[in-house]
Amino acid sequence: MLLLREVRFQFPDPRPNRYPWNLAALAHLDSLAFPTPVTFFIGDNGSGKSTVIESLAQAAGFNPEGGSRHARYDAVHTDVHLAQGLHLIWNLKAMSGFFFRAESFFAYVNYLEDIDGFDPYGGRSLHQQSHGESFLSLFRNRLNPHQPSLYLFDEPESALSPTGQLAFLRLLKEWSDSGLAQAIIATHSPFLLAFPGATIYSFDDGAITAVNYMESKPYQLTRTFLEAPDVFLRELFRAEDHVDEF
């Protein structure tokens, strides 16, 4: 389901020369459309993809530290300035949803277990599961759309093995097939980016541009490595500059 159709950016005039206003990817951005049920943001660290995901979450009414709209806890300081300049255009406003942020995940787990206990997670504390198991357990048990739901993820693959990432893809397919959920995901994972029919926005090269899967940097870098790992590593170790030249 396409709940969120578009976000429009309304920046201060003149624009401050400081974060987040000075992010290169935002320099010429007026709006961003979401034409498919699953959208990915990709880009190097510092490109702005996580900043935009966090700001979307705040503008949509979620706790900026992660969780649902009803989650009430504090974990890390989150800049709210960009969110104040976002105007969300809905086809149908999400009645429910979730913002996953790996950085403050276990602070959210503490909050959850204080109010819910362990029963929703097989009677076992998420703290007693591996990092990846706890991520998937939360996704399976808390993100089960019964009404229009918007799911926002900031690098959900951060604790997931390749097998765990494939399990996440199955969940993403179930949510998409439900007809009730829309997902927007910041990621570096070539596994996740392979989701059929997804929109992929690249935040690299000083702009936000739509790319297809095989044009995406995570896919291209992974393919180049797997085709000839010995050659790739020899060139990498010989390079005077860093991996950007690959």
CORFENFEN-V238226 format. One record per residue. PHI is phi in radians with two decimals (* if undefined). D_LAST is the distance of its C-alpha to the last C-alpha in whole Angstrom. Layout:
# CORFENFEN-V238226
PHI/D_LAST, PHI/D_LAST
This chain:
# CORFENFEN-V238226
*/37, -1.63/36, -1.46/38, -1.60/35, -1.49/35, -2.86/33, -2.14/33, -1.91/34, -1.77/33, -2.08/35, -1.64/34, -1.08/37, -2.23/38, -1.29/37, -1.33/34, -1.10/34, -1.60/31, -2.69/30, -1.11/28, -1.59/28, -1.15/29, -1.63/26, -1.11/23, -1.03/21, -1.14/21, -1.67/25, -1.01/26, -2.13/27, -1.72/27, -1.87/31, -2.73/31, -2.49/29, -1.72/30, -2.18/30, -1.47/31, -2.29/30, -1.11/32, -2.20/28, -2.23/25, -2.00/22, -1.89/20, -2.20/17, 2.71/14, -1.14/13, -1.02/16, 1.56/18, -1.35/18, 1.97/21, -1.12/21, -1.20/23, -1.07/25, -1.20/26, -1.04/27, -1.06/29, -1.20/31, -1.06/32, -1.06/33, -1.12/35, -1.13/36, -1.51/37, 1.70/39, -1.50/38, -1.04/38, -1.13/35, -1.53/34, 2.08/34, 1.98/37, -1.58/39, -1.19/41, -1.67/44, -1.19/42, -2.23/43, -2.82/42, -2.11/40, -2.36/37, -2.29/34, -1.27/35, -2.12/33, -1.24/33, -1.86/35, -1.13/35, -1.14/32, -1.03/34, -1.19/37, -1.81/36, -1.72/35, -2.08/37, -1.55/37, -1.86/38, -1.79/39, -1.35/41, -2.60/42, -1.15/42, -1.10/40, -1.52/43, -2.56/41, 2.72/38, -2.82/36, -2.04/33, -1.71/31, -2.31/29, -1.03/28, -1.02/28, -2.06/32, -0.99/33, -1.32/35, -1.16/37, -1.16/38, -1.04/39, -1.02/41, -1.08/43, -1.05/43, -1.24/44, -1.16/47, -1.73/48, -2.00/47, 1.28/48, -1.80/46, -0.95/47, -1.14/45, -2.11/42, 1.29/44, 1.27/47, -2.21/44, -1.01/42, -1.11/39, -1.21/39, -1.66/40, -1.84/37, -1.09/34, -0.97/31, -1.15/30, -1.07/33, -1.17/34, -1.03/32, -1.15/33, -1.09/36, -1.09/36, -1.06/34, -1.21/37, -1.71/40, -1.78/39, -1.88/37, -2.32/40, -1.14/41, -2.01/44, -2.61/44, -0.91/41, -2.32/39, -1.92/35, -1.97/33, -2.08/30, -2.26/27, -1.87/25, 0.93/22, -1.14/25, -1.35/23, -1.02/23, -2.07/25, -1.78/25, -1.17/24, -0.93/23, -1.12/26, -1.12/27, -1.16/25, -1.17/26, -1.11/30, -1.12/28, -1.06/27, -1.09/31, -1.09/32, -1.05/30, -1.15/32, -1.08/35, -1.11/35, -1.10/34, -1.21/37, -1.15/39, 1.30/39, -2.07/40, -2.20/36, -2.23/33, -2.20/30, -2.21/27, -2.35/25, -1.58/22, -2.67/19, -1.95/16, -1.50/17, -1.19/16, -1.13/20, -1.14/21, -1.10/20, -1.34/21, -0.96/24, -1.06/26, 1.35/27, -1.30/25, -1.51/24, -2.13/21, -1.90/20, -1.66/17, -1.75/17, -1.45/14, 1.10/14, 1.28/18, -2.76/20, -1.85/20, -2.28/20, -1.38/21, -2.31/18, -1.59/19, -1.00/18, -1.30/15, -1.53/14, -1.23/13, -1.09/10, -1.02/11, -1.15/12, -1.11/9, -1.16/7, -1.13/11, -1.08/11, -1.06/9, -1.14/10, -1.21/13, -1.17/14, -2.73/13, -1.04/13, -1.11/14, -1.13/12, -1.03/9, -1.20/11, -1.07/12, -1.20/9, -1.09/8, -1.25/12, -1.53/12, -1.11/10, -1.32/12, -1.64/10, -1.65/8, -1.17/6, -0.98/5, -1.27/4, -1.55/0
